Amino acid sequence: MNKAKLLKIVVILIYLFSPIDILPEAILGPMGLVDDAAAIGLLIKILLSK
């Protein structure tokens, strides 16, 4: 695993566990989960790439 890939993984995990969101659930309700779902999708894509 190279440094760039590891850095991307760390940044995504920090975003997912951070209380700060681009689309907050408190304001948008279920639509606020869209950014989290996109981050999880990107994380899966990175983890599965070679």
Secondary structure, 3 states (H helix, E strand, C coil): CCHHHHHHHHHHHHHHHCCCCCCCHHHHHHHHHHHHHHHHHHHHHHHHCC
